[in-house]
Amino acid sequence: MENTINGIHHITAIAGNAKRNYNFYTNVLGQRLVKKTVNFDDPETYHLYYGDQNGTPGSILTFFPWEGIQTGRRGARQATEIGYSVPKGSLDFWVNRFEKHNVIYNKAAEKFGEEYLTVLDPDGLKLELTVSKTADTRLPWETDEVKAENAIKGFHNVTITTNKMQPTADILTGVFGYKLLEQHVNRYRFVTDAVENANIVDLVEVAGEVAGHVAGGSVHHVAFRVANEDILMQYREKIAALGLHITDKIDRNYFYSLYFREPGGVLFEIATDNPGFAVDEAVEELGQNLKLPEQHERFRSALEKSLPKLF
Ligand code: ZN
């Protein structure tokens, strides 16, 4: 895990109503709200982070909930499916749960020899619950209704839809250390050996697919994981050397980040493990209180009034 890209760090998507988003991810899916903060660039909007107990990279799905935002459209140049890993034998539990909560889902299907359920979140974001064929020993967050034998363990994969897979594949293999594992029709599965989980990216090539529109219910960006800032900056050099525009290092309070648009059109981020989500509140209290970066702390009382109540 030295100088490598260690799979997915987090995925960020866009939602509409914040409370509806909170209810779905915590109550229905049984994820932990690990951080309640604001969009640093738009502090009147929440930035909600869901994941496992500690907010471990590889388990974190984050949202900007913009009330009333129009619905996006899935298409090319987008991350179009977010795959979670669930335990063997848990899919019946999830089907029953989705029935009970009126969640839209598809009957179980299979790809690359792995069974999965497709499910839409309340904004239409496409998720998959996949029973991985490789071991997933990660400990999940548990709730009263979603216990470990069924609980989501973190990410399994992310799917990117593209008109031409090769330029994106070149970034994955040439820079990020992934290799092509399997191909089925127009779906190419890439994996990195640097980590055991959250280490798969699927590229789906559809030449004629119209570009998607990023709005409600779509993925904003995919963040890949590195151990620390030194390694982060090594990747900055590598990306810049390809002639791609990449941002300076940005302090996101819980990690340090770089952003660049990969040639297939998806916004990629590279993010560090340090300092992590326990930097401003105890692990037992993660997600309980509104956390603000220093530059927005002076707006706290106004924000606490204007941001919608989640619980
Ligand atoms: Zn991000």
Residues whose N, C-alpha, C, O or C-beta is under 5 A from the ligand:
A	BS01	ZN	T12 A223 E269
